[in-house]
Structures are given as C-alpha cells and as structure tokens.
Amino acid sequence: MFICSYECADCRSQIAAGERWVREKIYEPALSGDGPRYHRYHADLFSGADMSCWEKHQMAQEVARMIARAA
C-alpha cells in the first residue's frame, strides 16, 4: 500500500487521507530542466472558517493582480 502525505501550502498542516484538496501546478523554468512543481490546498472549510485554504489562496492572487494592474 502506497500512502502519500501532502502539506497544505496555505496552513502548512497535513492533508489527511479522505480530505478534499486542490492541486495547483507551478511552472518555474529552470536551467536544470526540472518539470513543474505542485502546491496542494485544503478544498473544504475547517470548523469556524469562512473560506477554505484554496479560496484564501485564490483571493490573495486576485488582490495581487488588482494591485499590479493599478500600479
């Protein structure tokens, strides 16, 4: 049996087996020719949270885009 444990790129806690998660592919061209990396985020809300880790990440990216356009 092969078990992988992934860490959420937002909250840095482990993504447990059976939890829903989202994988984001990150392309960073490098001289070494390595392939893409992946960030993983919790897709579901934690108790008491208003957004999932994935939604927080998306919101932060949108804010960064808006700031870049305004500059």
PyMOL Python script that loads the backbone (N, CA, C, O; Angstrom):
from pymol import cmd

cmd.read_pdbstr("""\
ATOM      1  N   MET A   1       0.840  -1.174   0.000  1.00  0.00           N
ATOM      2  CA  MET A   1       0.000   0.000   0.000  1.00  0.00           C
ATOM      3  C   MET A   1       0.887   1.240   0.000  1.00  0.00           C
ATOM      4  O   MET A   1       1.841   1.332   0.773  1.00  0.00           O
ATOM      5  N   PHE A   2       0.567   2.185  -0.866  1.00  0.00           N
ATOM      6  CA  PHE A   2       1.337   3.418  -1.004  1.00  0.00           C
ATOM      7  C   PHE A   2       0.542   4.563  -0.413  1.00  0.00           C
ATOM      8  O   PHE A   2      -0.569   4.844  -0.863  1.00  0.00           O
ATOM      9  N   ILE A   3       1.093   5.222   0.582  1.00  0.00           N
ATOM     10  CA  ILE A   3       0.405   6.329   1.228  1.00  0.00           C
ATOM     11  C   ILE A   3       1.278   7.575   1.094  1.00  0.00           C
ATOM     12  O   ILE A   3       2.445   7.581   1.485  1.00  0.00           O
ATOM     13  N   CYS A   4       0.695   8.615   0.539  1.00  0.00           N
ATOM     14  CA  CYS A   4       1.388   9.903   0.416  1.00  0.00           C
ATOM     15  C   CYS A   4       0.784  10.864   1.421  1.00  0.00           C
ATOM     16  O   CYS A   4      -0.430  10.886   1.625  1.00  0.00           O
ATOM     17  N   SER A   5       1.618  11.640   2.030  1.00  0.00           N
ATOM     18  CA  SER A   5       1.077  12.709   2.863  1.00  0.00           C
ATOM     19  C   SER A   5       1.513  14.026   2.240  1.00  0.00           C
ATOM     20  O   SER A   5       2.686  14.236   1.931  1.00  0.00           O
ATOM     21  N   TYR A   6       0.550  14.890   2.068  1.00  0.00           N
ATOM     22  CA  TYR A   6       0.815  16.196   1.486  1.00  0.00           C
ATOM     23  C   TYR A   6       0.568  17.254   2.540  1.00  0.00           C
ATOM     24  O   TYR A   6      -0.208  17.066   3.477  1.00  0.00           O
ATOM     25  N   GLU A   7       1.250  18.373   2.359  1.00  0.00           N
ATOM     26  CA  GLU A   7       1.096  19.505   3.260  1.00  0.00           C
ATOM     27  C   GLU A   7       0.385  20.622   2.512  1.00  0.00           C
ATOM     28  O   GLU A   7       0.709  20.913   1.361  1.00  0.00           O
ATOM     29  N   CYS A   8      -0.572  21.237   3.161  1.00  0.00           N
ATOM     30  CA  CYS A   8      -1.287  22.373   2.575  1.00  0.00           C
ATOM     31  C   CYS A   8      -0.322  23.548   2.463  1.00  0.00           C
ATOM     32  O   CYS A   8       0.359  23.896   3.427  1.00  0.00           O
ATOM     33  N   ALA A   9      -0.268  24.152   1.290  1.00  0.00           N
ATOM     34  CA  ALA A   9       0.634  25.279   1.067  1.00  0.00           C
ATOM     35  C   ALA A   9       0.172  26.539   1.788  1.00  0.00           C
ATOM     36  O   ALA A   9       0.953  27.477   1.946  1.00  0.00           O
ATOM     37  N   ASP A  10      -1.075  26.576   2.224  1.00  0.00           N
ATOM     38  CA  ASP A  10      -1.589  27.760   2.928  1.00  0.00           C
ATOM     39  C   ASP A  10      -1.403  27.632   4.435  1.00  0.00           C
ATOM     40  O   ASP A  10      -0.733  28.462   5.050  1.00  0.00           O
ATOM     41  N   CYS A  11      -1.990  26.600   5.034  1.00  0.00           N
ATOM     42  CA  CYS A  11      -1.957  26.490   6.503  1.00  0.00           C
ATOM     43  C   CYS A  11      -0.820  25.595   7.007  1.00  0.00           C
ATOM     44  O   CYS A  11      -0.577  25.515   8.211  1.00  0.00           O
ATOM     45  N   ARG A  12      -0.139  24.935   6.101  1.00  0.00           N
ATOM     46  CA  ARG A  12       1.014  24.083   6.414  1.00  0.00           C
ATOM     47  C   ARG A  12       0.683  22.839   7.246  1.00  0.00           C
ATOM     48  O   ARG A  12       1.591  22.184   7.759  1.00  0.00           O
ATOM     49  N   SER A  13      -0.598  22.510   7.383  1.00  0.00           N
ATOM     50  CA  SER A  13      -0.938  21.270   8.092  1.00  0.00           C
ATOM     51  C   SER A  13      -1.082  20.144   7.078  1.00  0.00           C
ATOM     52  O   SER A  13      -1.270  20.389   5.886  1.00  0.00           O
ATOM     53  N   GLN A  14      -0.993  18.924   7.554  1.00  0.00           N
ATOM     54  CA  GLN A  14      -1.091  17.762   6.687  1.00  0.00           C
ATOM     55  C   GLN A  14      -2.500  17.642   6.106  1.00  0.00           C
ATOM     56  O   GLN A  14      -3.488  17.964   6.765  1.00  0.00           O
ATOM     57  N   ILE A  15      -2.569  17.181   4.882  1.00  0.00           N
ATOM     58  CA  ILE A  15      -3.847  16.870   4.256  1.00  0.00           C
ATOM     59  C   ILE A  15      -4.086  15.387   4.516  1.00  0.00           C
ATOM     60  O   ILE A  15      -3.383  14.530   3.981  1.00  0.00           O
ATOM     61  N   ALA A  16      -5.074  15.101   5.332  1.00  0.00           N
ATOM     62  CA  ALA A  16      -5.334  13.724   5.756  1.00  0.00           C
ATOM     63  C   ALA A  16      -6.001  12.933   4.635  1.00  0.00           C
ATOM     64  O   ALA A  16      -6.642  13.493   3.745  1.00  0.00           O
ATOM     65  N   ALA A  17      -5.832  11.624   4.705  1.00  0.00           N
ATOM     66  CA  ALA A  17      -6.484  10.735   3.746  1.00  0.00           C
ATOM     67  C   ALA A  17      -7.991  10.948   3.816  1.00  0.00           C
ATOM     68  O   ALA A  17      -8.568  10.996   4.902  1.00  0.00           O
ATOM     69  N   GLY A  18      -8.618  11.075   2.668  1.00  0.00           N
ATOM     70  CA  GLY A  18     -10.054  11.277   2.610  1.00  0.00           C
ATOM     71  C   GLY A  18     -10.481  12.731   2.574  1.00  0.00           C
ATOM     72  O   GLY A  18     -11.635  13.020   2.259  1.00  0.00           O
ATOM     73  N   GLU A  19      -9.582  13.659   2.890  1.00  0.00           N
ATOM     74  CA  GLU A  19      -9.921  15.085   2.808  1.00  0.00           C
ATOM     75  C   GLU A  19      -9.863  15.531   1.347  1.00  0.00           C
ATOM     76  O   GLU A  19      -9.040  15.054   0.566  1.00  0.00           O
ATOM     77  N   ARG A  20     -10.750  16.448   1.002  1.00  0.00           N
ATOM     78  CA  ARG A  20     -10.718  17.007  -0.356  1.00  0.00           C
ATOM     79  C   ARG A  20      -9.622  18.059  -0.428  1.00  0.00           C
ATOM     80  O   ARG A  20      -9.438  18.846   0.501  1.00  0.00           O
ATOM     81  N   TRP A  21      -8.892  18.063  -1.548  1.00  0.00           N
ATOM     82  CA  TRP A  21      -7.821  19.029  -1.733  1.00  0.00           C
ATOM     83  C   TRP A  21      -7.723  19.409  -3.197  1.00  0.00           C
ATOM     84  O   TRP A  21      -8.255  18.723  -4.069  1.00  0.00           O
ATOM     85  N   VAL A  22      -7.027  20.527  -3.459  1.00  0.00           N
ATOM     86  CA  VAL A  22      -6.828  21.049  -4.803  1.00  0.00           C
ATOM     87  C   VAL A  22      -5.332  21.107  -5.057  1.00  0.00           C
ATOM     88  O   VAL A  22      -4.556  21.486  -4.180  1.00  0.00           O
ATOM     89  N   ARG A  23      -4.935  20.730  -6.262  1.00  0.00           N
ATOM     90  CA  ARG A  23      -3.520  20.778  -6.633  1.00  0.00           C
ATOM     91  C   ARG A  23      -3.334  21.869  -7.679  1.00  0.00           C
ATOM     92  O   ARG A  23      -4.046  21.915  -8.682  1.00  0.00           O
ATOM     93  N   GLU A  24      -2.363  22.750  -7.430  1.00  0.00           N
ATOM     94  CA  GLU A  24      -2.037  23.833  -8.356  1.00  0.00           C
ATOM     95  C   GLU A  24      -0.665  23.541  -8.961  1.00  0.00           C
ATOM     96  O   GLU A  24       0.305  23.315  -8.239  1.00  0.00           O
ATOM     97  N   LYS A  25      -0.596  23.548 -10.279  1.00  0.00           N
ATOM     98  CA  LYS A  25       0.667  23.286 -10.975  1.00  0.00           C
ATOM     99  C   LYS A  25       1.437  24.588 -11.104  1.00  0.00           C
ATOM    100  O   LYS A  25       0.892  25.589 -11.568  1.00  0.00           O
ATOM    101  N   ILE A  26       2.701  24.583 -10.697  1.00  0.00           N
ATOM    102  CA  ILE A  26       3.561  25.761 -10.727  1.00  0.00           C
ATOM    103  C   ILE A  26       4.677  25.513 -11.738  1.00  0.00           C
ATOM    104  O   ILE A  26       5.467  24.581 -11.588  1.00  0.00           O
ATOM    105  N   TYR A  27       4.732  26.346 -12.758  1.00  0.00           N
ATOM    106  CA  TYR A  27       5.812  26.249 -13.741  1.00  0.00           C
ATOM    107  C   TYR A  27       6.878  27.270 -13.407  1.00  0.00           C
ATOM    108  O   TYR A  27       6.598  28.465 -13.320  1.00  0.00           O
ATOM    109  N   GLU A  28       8.081  26.808 -13.222  1.00  0.00           N
ATOM    110  CA  GLU A  28       9.217  27.698 -12.985  1.00  0.00           C
ATOM    111  C   GLU A  28      10.346  27.236 -13.892  1.00  0.00           C
ATOM    112  O   GLU A  28      11.072  26.302 -13.550  1.00  0.00           O
ATOM    113  N   PRO A  29      10.501  27.873 -15.035  1.00  0.00           N
ATOM    114  CA  PRO A  29      11.567  27.471 -15.942  1.00  0.00           C
ATOM    115  C   PRO A  29      12.913  27.523 -15.224  1.00  0.00           C
ATOM    116  O   PRO A  29      13.255  28.517 -14.583  1.00  0.00           O
ATOM    117  N   ALA A  30      13.648  26.460 -15.344  1.00  0.00           N
ATOM    118  CA  ALA A  30      14.953  26.394 -14.681  1.00  0.00           C
ATOM    119  C   ALA A  30      15.991  25.843 -15.649  1.00  0.00           C
ATOM    120  O   ALA A  30      15.659  25.132 -16.597  1.00  0.00           O
ATOM    121  N   LEU A  31      17.210  26.171 -15.406  1.00  0.00           N
ATOM    122  CA  LEU A  31      18.292  25.673 -16.248  1.00  0.00           C
ATOM    123  C   LEU A  31      18.430  24.159 -16.140  1.00  0.00           C
ATOM    124  O   LEU A  31      18.893  23.510 -17.077  1.00  0.00           O
ATOM    125  N   SER A  32      18.033  23.596 -15.005  1.00  0.00           N
ATOM    126  CA  SER A  32      18.182  22.160 -14.800  1.00  0.00           C
ATOM    127  C   SER A  32      17.163  21.352 -15.600  1.00  0.00           C
ATOM    128  O   SER A  32      17.319  20.139 -15.745  1.00  0.00           O
ATOM    129  N   GLY A  33      16.121  22.006 -16.123  1.00  0.00           N
ATOM    130  CA  GLY A  33      15.119  21.315 -16.911  1.00  0.00           C
ATOM    131  C   GLY A  33      14.125  20.519 -16.086  1.00  0.00           C
ATOM    132  O   GLY A  33      13.446  19.636 -16.610  1.00  0.00           O
ATOM    133  N   ASP A  34      14.035  20.825 -14.798  1.00  0.00           N
ATOM    134  CA  ASP A  34      13.075  20.127 -13.954  1.00  0.00           C
ATOM    135  C   ASP A  34      11.653  20.429 -14.416  1.00  0.00           C
ATOM    136  O   ASP A  34      11.375  21.486 -14.983  1.00  0.00           O
ATOM    137  N   GLY A  35      10.769  19.481 -14.160  1.00  0.00           N
ATOM    138  CA  GLY A  35       9.367  19.665 -14.517  1.00  0.00           C
ATOM    139  C   GLY A  35       8.672  20.586 -13.534  1.00  0.00           C
ATOM    140  O   GLY A  35       9.314  21.202 -12.683  1.00  0.00           O
ATOM    141  N   PRO A  36       7.364  20.675 -13.656  1.00  0.00           N
ATOM    142  CA  PRO A  36       6.596  21.571 -12.781  1.00  0.00           C
ATOM    143  C   PRO A  36       6.546  21.064 -11.346  1.00  0.00           C
ATOM    144  O   PRO A  36       6.722  19.874 -11.082  1.00  0.00           O
ATOM    145  N   ARG A  37       6.302  21.992 -10.426  1.00  0.00           N
ATOM    146  CA  ARG A  37       6.065  21.647  -9.025  1.00  0.00           C
ATOM    147  C   ARG A  37       4.570  21.771  -8.777  1.00  0.00           C
ATOM    148  O   ARG A  37       3.834  22.311  -9.602  1.00  0.00           O
ATOM    149  N   TYR A  38       4.135  21.273  -7.645  1.00  0.00           N
ATOM    150  CA  TYR A  38       2.726  21.345  -7.302  1.00  0.00           C
ATOM    151  C   TYR A  38       2.553  21.874  -5.888  1.00  0.00           C
ATOM    152  O   TYR A  38       3.303  21.509  -4.982  1.00  0.00           O
ATOM    153  N   HIS A  39       1.556  22.740  -5.704  1.00  0.00           N
ATOM    154  CA  HIS A  39       1.119  23.165  -4.380  1.00  0.00           C
ATOM    155  C   HIS A  39      -0.237  22.531  -4.149  1.00  0.00           C
ATOM    156  O   HIS A  39      -1.052  22.437  -5.066  1.00  0.00           O
ATOM    157  N   ARG A  40      -0.472  22.101  -2.940  1.00  0.00           N
ATOM    158  CA  ARG A  40      -1.757  21.486  -2.591  1.00  0.00           C
ATOM    159  C   ARG A  40      -2.417  22.302  -1.496  1.00  0.00           C
ATOM    160  O   ARG A  40      -1.748  22.822  -0.603  1.00  0.00           O
ATOM    161  N   TYR A  41      -3.746  22.410  -1.575  1.00  0.00           N
ATOM    162  CA  TYR A  41      -4.517  23.217  -0.635  1.00  0.00           C
ATOM    163  C   TYR A  41      -5.741  22.441  -0.182  1.00  0.00           C
ATOM    164  O   TYR A  41      -6.300  21.653  -0.944  1.00  0.00           O
ATOM    165  N   HIS A  42      -6.158  22.666   1.064  1.00  0.00           N
ATOM    166  CA  HIS A  42      -7.422  22.099   1.531  1.00  0.00           C
ATOM    167  C   HIS A  42      -8.554  22.713   0.714  1.00  0.00           C
ATOM    168  O   HIS A  42      -8.573  23.923   0.490  1.00  0.00           O
ATOM    169  N   ALA A  43      -9.496  21.887   0.271  1.00  0.00           N
ATOM    170  CA  ALA A  43     -10.626  22.376  -0.513  1.00  0.00           C
ATOM    171  C   ALA A  43     -11.857  22.610   0.355  1.00  0.00           C
ATOM    172  O   ALA A  43     -12.756  23.350  -0.044  1.00  0.00           O
ATOM    173  N   ASP A  44     -11.914  22.001   1.524  1.00  0.00           N
ATOM    174  CA  ASP A  44     -13.077  22.134   2.397  1.00  0.00           C
ATOM    175  C   ASP A  44     -12.801  23.112   3.528  1.00  0.00           C
ATOM    176  O   ASP A  44     -11.653  23.358   3.896  1.00  0.00           O
ATOM    177  N   LEU A  45     -13.871  23.659   4.066  1.00  0.00           N
ATOM    178  CA  LEU A  45     -13.766  24.584   5.199  1.00  0.00           C
ATOM    179  C   LEU A  45     -13.427  23.840   6.483  1.00  0.00           C
ATOM    180  O   LEU A  45     -13.888  22.721   6.704  1.00  0.00           O
ATOM    181  N   PHE A  46     -12.629  24.464   7.313  1.00  0.00           N
ATOM    182  CA  PHE A  46     -12.430  23.973   8.675  1.00  0.00           C
ATOM    183  C   PHE A  46     -13.550  24.541   9.527  1.00  0.00           C
ATOM    184  O   PHE A  46     -14.151  25.549   9.153  1.00  0.00           O
ATOM    185  N   SER A  47     -13.843  23.931  10.648  1.00  0.00           N
ATOM    186  CA  SER A  47     -14.910  24.452  11.503  1.00  0.00           C
ATOM    187  C   SER A  47     -14.563  25.870  11.952  1.00  0.00           C
ATOM    188  O   SER A  47     -13.454  26.137  12.415  1.00  0.00           O
ATOM    189  N   GLY A  48     -15.519  26.759  11.809  1.00  0.00           N
ATOM    190  CA  GLY A  48     -15.318  28.151  12.196  1.00  0.00           C
ATOM    191  C   GLY A  48     -14.664  29.019  11.139  1.00  0.00           C
ATOM    192  O   GLY A  48     -14.547  30.229  11.330  1.00  0.00           O
ATOM    193  N   ALA A  49     -14.232  28.431  10.020  1.00  0.00           N
ATOM    194  CA  ALA A  49     -13.576  29.206   8.959  1.00  0.00           C
ATOM    195  C   ALA A  49     -14.615  29.717   7.972  1.00  0.00           C
ATOM    196  O   ALA A  49     -15.646  29.081   7.757  1.00  0.00           O
ATOM    197  N   ASP A  50     -14.335  30.873   7.373  1.00  0.00           N
ATOM    198  CA  ASP A  50     -15.259  31.412   6.379  1.00  0.00           C
ATOM    199  C   ASP A  50     -14.832  31.074   4.957  1.00  0.00           C
ATOM    200  O   ASP A  50     -15.638  31.171   4.032  1.00  0.00           O
ATOM    201  N   MET A  51     -13.556  30.673   4.767  1.00  0.00           N
ATOM    202  CA  MET A  51     -13.051  30.278   3.451  1.00  0.00           C
ATOM    203  C   MET A  51     -12.109  29.092   3.608  1.00  0.00           C
ATOM    204  O   MET A  51     -11.456  28.938   4.640  1.00  0.00           O
ATOM    205  N   SER A  52     -12.046  28.262   2.586  1.00  0.00           N
ATOM    206  CA  SER A  52     -11.094  27.154   2.587  1.00  0.00           C
ATOM    207  C   SER A  52      -9.699  27.703   2.282  1.00  0.00           C
ATOM    208  O   SER A  52      -9.558  28.855   1.870  1.00  0.00           O
ATOM    209  N   CYS A  53      -8.697  26.899   2.479  1.00  0.00           N
ATOM    210  CA  CYS A  53      -7.320  27.315   2.174  1.00  0.00           C
ATOM    211  C   CYS A  53      -7.187  27.658   0.688  1.00  0.00           C
ATOM    212  O   CYS A  53      -6.492  28.610   0.331  1.00  0.00           O
ATOM    213  N   TRP A  54      -7.853  26.881  -0.181  1.00  0.00           N
ATOM    214  CA  TRP A  54      -7.821  27.147  -1.616  1.00  0.00           C
ATOM    215  C   TRP A  54      -8.476  28.487  -1.940  1.00  0.00           C
ATOM    216  O   TRP A  54      -7.953  29.260  -2.742  1.00  0.00           O
ATOM    217  N   GLU A  55      -9.616  28.758  -1.318  1.00  0.00           N
ATOM    218  CA  GLU A  55     -10.304  30.035  -1.559  1.00  0.00           C
ATOM    219  C   GLU A  55      -9.463  31.206  -1.071  1.00  0.00           C
ATOM    220  O   GLU A  55      -9.418  32.243  -1.733  1.00  0.00           O
ATOM    221  N   LYS A  56      -8.796  31.067   0.068  1.00  0.00           N
ATOM    222  CA  LYS A  56      -7.918  32.140   0.568  1.00  0.00           C
ATOM    223  C   LYS A  56      -6.778  32.388  -0.408  1.00  0.00           C
ATOM    224  O   LYS A  56      -6.419  33.536  -0.670  1.00  0.00           O
ATOM    225  N   HIS A  57      -6.211  31.315  -0.943  1.00  0.00           N
ATOM    226  CA  HIS A  57      -5.116  31.438  -1.908  1.00  0.00           C
ATOM    227  C   HIS A  57      -5.596  32.159  -3.165  1.00  0.00           C
ATOM    228  O   HIS A  57      -4.912  33.053  -3.664  1.00  0.00           O
ATOM    229  N   GLN A  58      -6.759  31.781  -3.675  1.00  0.00           N
ATOM    230  CA  GLN A  58      -7.320  32.426  -4.858  1.00  0.00           C
ATOM    231  C   GLN A  58      -7.588  33.908  -4.613  1.00  0.00           C
ATOM    232  O   GLN A  58      -7.321  34.742  -5.478  1.00  0.00           O
ATOM    233  N   MET A  59      -8.111  34.231  -3.444  1.00  0.00           N
ATOM    234  CA  MET A  59      -8.396  35.625  -3.092  1.00  0.00           C
ATOM    235  C   MET A  59      -7.092  36.432  -3.038  1.00  0.00           C
ATOM    236  O   MET A  59      -7.046  37.557  -3.535  1.00  0.00           O
ATOM    237  N   ALA A  60      -6.052  35.880  -2.449  1.00  0.00           N
ATOM    238  CA  ALA A  60      -4.767  36.572  -2.359  1.00  0.00           C
ATOM    239  C   ALA A  60      -4.190  36.814  -3.754  1.00  0.00           C
ATOM    240  O   ALA A  60      -3.623  37.875  -4.014  1.00  0.00           O
ATOM    241  N   GLN A  61      -4.331  35.838  -4.649  1.00  0.00           N
ATOM    242  CA  GLN A  61      -3.842  36.027  -6.015  1.00  0.00           C
ATOM    243  C   GLN A  61      -4.612  37.116  -6.738  1.00  0.00           C
ATOM    244  O   GLN A  61      -4.017  37.912  -7.466  1.00  0.00           O
ATOM    245  N   GLU A  62      -5.914  37.166  -6.553  1.00  0.00           N
ATOM    246  CA  GLU A  62      -6.725  38.194  -7.196  1.00  0.00           C
ATOM    247  C   GLU A  62      -6.372  39.586  -6.679  1.00  0.00           C
ATOM    248  O   GLU A  62      -6.307  40.536  -7.460  1.00  0.00           O
ATOM    249  N   VAL A  63      -6.147  39.715  -5.389  1.00  0.00           N
ATOM    250  CA  VAL A  63      -5.737  41.004  -4.810  1.00  0.00           C
ATOM    251  C   VAL A  63      -4.391  41.429  -5.393  1.00  0.00           C
ATOM    252  O   VAL A  63      -4.204  42.597  -5.733  1.00  0.00           O
ATOM    253  N   ALA A  64      -3.456  40.490  -5.509  1.00  0.00           N
ATOM    254  CA  ALA A  64      -2.138  40.811  -6.078  1.00  0.00           C
ATOM    255  C   ALA A  64      -2.271  41.266  -7.529  1.00  0.00           C
ATOM    256  O   ALA A  64      -1.581  42.196  -7.947  1.00  0.00           O
ATOM    257  N   ARG A  65      -3.150  40.623  -8.306  1.00  0.00           N
ATOM    258  CA  ARG A  65      -3.387  41.038  -9.699  1.00  0.00           C
ATOM    259  C   ARG A  65      -3.959  42.447  -9.770  1.00  0.00           C
ATOM    260  O   ARG A  65      -3.549  43.250 -10.608  1.00  0.00           O
ATOM    261  N   MET A  66      -4.909  42.743  -8.884  1.00  0.00           N
ATOM    262  CA  MET A  66      -5.529  44.071  -8.887  1.00  0.00           C
ATOM    263  C   MET A  66      -4.508  45.140  -8.537  1.00  0.00           C
ATOM    264  O   MET A  66      -4.510  46.217  -9.135  1.00  0.00           O
ATOM    265  N   ILE A  67      -3.639  44.858  -7.579  1.00  0.00           N
ATOM    266  CA  ILE A  67      -2.603  45.817  -7.186  1.00  0.00           C
ATOM    267  C   ILE A  67      -1.630  46.027  -8.332  1.00  0.00           C
ATOM    268  O   ILE A  67      -1.215  47.157  -8.592  1.00  0.00           O
ATOM    269  N   ALA A  68      -1.257  44.944  -9.028  1.00  0.00           N
ATOM    270  CA  ALA A  68      -0.328  45.058 -10.149  1.00  0.00           C
ATOM    271  C   ALA A  68      -0.934  45.869 -11.292  1.00  0.00           C
ATOM    272  O   ALA A  68      -0.224  46.633 -11.946  1.00  0.00           O
ATOM    273  N   ARG A  69      -2.225  45.717 -11.540  1.00  0.00           N
ATOM    274  CA  ARG A  69      -2.885  46.483 -12.606  1.00  0.00           C
ATOM    275  C   ARG A  69      -2.975  47.959 -12.249  1.00  0.00           C
ATOM    276  O   ARG A  69      -2.881  48.822 -13.122  1.00  0.00           O
ATOM    277  N   ALA A  70      -3.159  48.248 -10.958  1.00  0.00           N
ATOM    278  CA  ALA A  70      -3.299  49.632 -10.529  1.00  0.00           C
ATOM    279  C   ALA A  70      -1.964  50.384 -10.563  1.00  0.00           C
ATOM    280  O   ALA A  70      -1.936  51.612 -10.643  1.00  0.00           O
ATOM    281  N   ALA A  71      -0.877  49.643 -10.501  1.00  0.00           N
ATOM    282  CA  ALA A  71       0.449  50.305 -10.478  1.00  0.00           C
ATOM    283  C   ALA A  71       0.900  50.750 -11.830  1.00  0.00           C
ATOM    284  O   ALA A  71       1.986  51.315 -11.964  1.00  0.00           O
TER     285      ALA A  71
END
""", "prot")
cmd.dss("prot")
cmd.show_as("cartoon", "prot")
cmd.util.cbc("prot")
cmd.orient("prot")
